[in-house]
Amino acid sequence: METRRRLLRAAADVFARRGYDGTRVADIAAEAGLSNSALYAYFTSKAELLLGALRTHGRRPLAELVEAEPDRSIVDLFLRTGADLRETPQADRYLVIEALVAARHDPEVASAMTDYVRERAEWMTGLIEQAQLRGEIDATVSPRAIAHLATALGIGSTLLTTDLHDVTDEEWTALLTRVITSVARTEEQMGTRT
């Protein structure tokens, strides 16, 4: 189990530095201090290593917040997660970008990414549906569409870093608050629920 963890950590680091196309399996084995044959005892391909690294080390800020603060409203959690999108991405945040780019050219990665994105979208959709049942989010808005928008913002912000284009914290927070609260139910609306 420890060897598998070392390989996944090494894969995450090497993919983040060199990208999927620029990484060889031998690079990952060397980073982990192992031989290629030791690596192949745990993983059958570079694609499997990429998806394993993504699942193990990819950032999931909303999921981390939900786990840390399960009783907090989804609207608050979306605002906190959204505000963090302006931060300079950590290397592990690029794993999803590498996987999405690789999926365009590698059928094995594409298949695995379809499953990965579907799982994440279903999880977020379920979270939003629960918030709708609690009356936090307008039930007339598609939870799948909200999940899609949140995913697109997360991926887009990884690519569009502050050095390429930036807005102030105040500008970003004001816009984000408007967008998120546009689907949230107001205190008045929550009080009139039947």
C-alpha positions as CSV (number, residue, x, y, z in Angstrom):
1,M,0.0,0.0,0.0
2,E,2.9,2.4,0.8
3,T,4.5,1.7,-2.6
4,R,1.2,2.5,-4.3
5,R,0.9,5.8,-2.4
6,R,4.5,6.7,-3.3
7,L,3.8,6.0,-6.9
8,L,0.6,8.1,-6.9
9,R,2.4,11.0,-5.2
10,A,5.3,10.8,-7.7
11,A,2.9,10.7,-10.6
12,A,1.0,13.7,-9.3
13,D,4.3,15.7,-9.0
14,V,5.7,14.7,-12.3
15,F,2.4,15.2,-14.3
16,A,2.0,18.6,-12.6
17,R,5.6,19.6,-13.6
18,R,5.9,18.1,-17.1
19,G,2.3,17.5,-18.2
20,Y,0.8,14.2,-19.4
21,D,2.5,14.2,-22.8
22,G,5.9,15.2,-21.4
23,T,5.9,12.5,-18.8
24,R,7.3,9.0,-19.3
25,V,6.4,6.1,-16.9
26,A,10.1,5.8,-16.2
27,D,10.1,9.4,-14.9
28,I,7.4,8.5,-12.4
29,A,9.2,5.4,-11.3
30,A,12.5,7.3,-10.9
31,E,10.6,10.1,-8.9
32,A,9.3,7.3,-6.6
33,G,12.7,5.7,-6.3
34,L,11.5,2.5,-7.9
35,S,12.1,0.5,-11.0
36,N,9.8,0.4,-14.0
37,S,8.9,-3.2,-13.2
38,A,8.0,-2.3,-9.6
39,L,5.7,0.4,-11.1
40,Y,4.0,-2.0,-13.4
41,A,3.2,-4.3,-10.5
42,Y,0.8,-1.6,-9.4
43,F,-0.3,0.2,-12.5
44,T,-0.8,-1.0,-16.1
45,S,-0.4,2.3,-17.9
46,K,0.5,6.0,-17.8
47,A,-3.3,6.7,-18.1
48,E,-4.0,4.6,-15.1
49,L,-1.3,6.5,-13.1
50,L,-2.8,9.9,-14.2
51,L,-6.3,9.0,-13.1
52,G,-5.1,7.4,-9.9
53,A,-3.1,10.6,-9.1
54,L,-6.1,12.7,-9.9
55,R,-8.4,10.7,-7.7
56,T,-5.9,10.6,-4.8
57,H,-4.3,14.1,-5.0
58,G,-6.6,16.2,-7.2
59,R,-8.0,19.2,-5.3
60,R,-11.7,19.1,-4.4
61,P,-12.1,22.3,-2.4
62,L,-15.9,22.1,-2.2
63,A,-15.9,18.5,-1.1
64,E,-13.2,19.4,1.5
65,L,-15.4,22.2,2.9
66,V,-18.5,20.1,2.9
67,E,-16.7,17.4,4.9
68,A,-15.2,20.0,7.3
69,E,-18.5,22.0,7.8
70,P,-21.4,19.6,7.0
71,D,-24.0,21.9,8.6
72,R,-23.0,25.0,6.7
73,S,-25.4,26.2,4.0
74,I,-24.4,25.3,0.4
75,V,-24.7,28.9,-0.6
76,D,-22.0,29.8,2.0
77,L,-19.8,26.9,0.9
78,F,-20.1,27.9,-2.8
79,L,-19.2,31.5,-1.9
80,R,-16.1,30.4,0.1
81,T,-15.0,28.0,-2.6
82,G,-15.6,30.6,-5.3
83,A,-13.6,33.2,-3.5
84,D,-10.7,30.8,-3.4
85,L,-10.7,30.4,-7.2
86,R,-8.6,33.6,-7.5
87,E,-5.8,32.0,-5.5
88,T,-2.7,30.8,-7.4
89,P,-3.4,27.2,-8.1
90,Q,-1.3,24.6,-6.3
91,A,0.4,22.0,-8.6
92,D,-2.2,19.3,-7.8
93,R,-5.0,21.5,-9.1
94,Y,-3.5,21.1,-12.6
95,L,-4.0,17.3,-12.6
96,V,-7.6,17.7,-13.8
97,I,-6.4,20.0,-16.6
98,E,-3.8,17.4,-17.7
99,A,-6.4,14.7,-17.6
100,L,-8.9,16.7,-19.6
101,V,-6.3,17.6,-22.3
102,A,-5.0,14.0,-22.4
103,A,-8.6,12.7,-22.8
104,R,-8.8,14.5,-26.1
105,H,-6.1,12.2,-27.6
106,D,-6.0,9.1,-25.4
107,P,-9.1,6.8,-25.4
108,E,-8.1,5.2,-22.1
109,V,-7.9,8.6,-20.4
110,A,-11.1,9.7,-22.1
111,S,-13.1,6.7,-20.8
112,A,-11.8,7.1,-17.3
113,M,-12.3,10.9,-17.3
114,T,-15.9,10.4,-18.4
115,D,-16.5,8.3,-15.3
116,Y,-14.6,10.7,-13.1
117,V,-16.4,13.9,-14.3
118,R,-19.8,12.1,-14.1
119,E,-19.1,11.0,-10.5
120,R,-18.1,14.5,-9.5
121,A,-21.1,16.1,-11.3
122,E,-23.5,13.6,-9.7
123,W,-22.0,14.2,-6.3
124,M,-22.4,18.0,-6.7
125,T,-25.9,17.7,-8.2
126,G,-27.0,15.6,-5.2
127,L,-25.6,18.2,-2.9
128,I,-27.5,20.9,-4.7
129,E,-30.7,18.8,-4.7
130,Q,-30.4,18.4,-0.9
131,A,-30.0,22.2,-0.6
132,Q,-33.1,22.6,-2.7
133,L,-35.0,20.3,-0.4
134,R,-33.9,22.3,2.6
135,G,-35.1,25.4,0.8
136,E,-31.6,27.0,0.5
137,I,-31.6,27.0,-3.3
138,D,-34.4,27.8,-5.7
139,A,-36.0,24.5,-6.7
140,T,-36.9,25.8,-10.2
141,V,-33.2,26.0,-11.2
142,S,-31.6,22.9,-12.6
143,P,-29.2,21.4,-10.0
144,R,-27.3,19.8,-13.0
145,A,-26.9,23.2,-14.6
146,I,-25.6,24.7,-11.3
147,A,-23.1,21.8,-10.9
148,H,-22.0,22.4,-14.5
149,L,-21.4,26.1,-14.0
150,A,-19.5,25.4,-10.7
151,T,-17.3,22.8,-12.5
152,A,-16.7,25.1,-15.5
153,L,-15.7,28.0,-13.1
154,G,-13.3,25.7,-11.2
155,I,-11.6,24.4,-14.3
156,G,-11.5,27.8,-16.0
157,S,-10.0,29.5,-13.0
158,T,-7.2,26.9,-13.0
159,L,-6.3,28.0,-16.6
160,L,-7.0,31.7,-16.3
161,T,-4.6,32.6,-13.5
162,T,-4.3,36.1,-12.0
163,D,-1.1,36.8,-13.9
164,L,-3.0,36.4,-17.2
165,H,-6.1,38.3,-16.2
166,D,-7.1,39.6,-12.8
167,V,-9.9,41.4,-11.0
168,T,-9.8,42.7,-7.5
169,D,-11.0,40.7,-4.6
170,E,-13.9,43.1,-4.2
171,E,-14.9,42.9,-7.9
172,W,-14.8,39.1,-7.8
173,T,-16.6,38.7,-4.5
174,A,-19.3,41.2,-5.6
175,L,-20.0,39.3,-8.9
176,L,-19.7,35.8,-7.2
177,T,-22.2,36.9,-4.5
178,R,-24.6,38.1,-7.2
179,V,-24.4,34.9,-9.2
180,I,-24.7,32.6,-6.2
181,T,-27.4,34.5,-4.5
182,S,-29.4,34.6,-7.7
183,V,-30.2,30.9,-7.2
184,A,-30.4,31.1,-3.4
185,R,-33.7,31.5,-1.7
186,T,-34.0,34.6,0.4
187,E,-34.8,34.5,4.1
188,E,-38.3,35.8,3.1
189,Q,-38.8,33.0,0.6
190,M,-37.6,30.4,3.0
191,G,-40.1,31.6,5.6
192,T,-43.0,31.2,3.1
193,R,-42.2,27.6,2.2
194,T,-45.0,25.1,2.7
